[in-house]
């Protein structure tokens, strides 16, 4: 039974069940989840990292978490399409708020993010992070790999993010190369989807380029991912610039020739057999957005990731 309240983010009496706030009103949190720092009895955590100092082109992803939360108000009390269930019926889920970063001390940022993620993961909860630019995935991978070992990275992105890097640089275009060198990801079972630029190295990671995605069906794309990753622990990272700028104009480094949100959502829907240990949605920069197109896409992708986890939890709990 849903809580009959407004401002569910602060008035909720349970971490479960859908909220009933009007879509146009009330305090915002991701899908109106309880806004709390308490990790007790929590199955899933949504966390924001408002950081964009590693962007190479247009900054603004520091406003991503707020924009995604606002857009997520469209997910009301109804069963969530296409999952046909209240995602929160049995999945205690909170909005943990944002990671507090010192905008004047970027050198401290990676460790602040890693330590925050470590605290959340220590509770045993599933972590879904809202970026922030794509640099934030590196410290997130450090925290997840410390728990699960090297992860199969499933990366939706227009860019490989494998640019060469010197120790200590904070760059949203090099996190994959760094993660590979640090042994955070199992490159042989990792895969990148929607790539439409070239970088000097592929780190041995499988790539489905933009033109591959264009010619394949959602089912074919999902089948490649499932075969490549198998039952290894996986981390899903979704750079919103994977989508064509028509579907995600509000991002820092848009690249033409990408897939539609409809096609990619169909792919994600078919990834339920993956062993997903963590996920993020990054690079939503609302200042370049129109009519919330990008924020809605980002919040829907985030909702799908929670939906997959809700299904897996339900299956585990019988
Ligand atoms: Mn990226």
Boltz pocket constraint, residues with backbone or C-beta under 6 A from the ligand:
constraints:
  - pocket:
      binder: B
      contacts: [[A, 134], [A, 156], [A, 157], [A, 158], [A, 159], [A, 161], [A, 172], [A, 239]]
      max_distance: 6.0
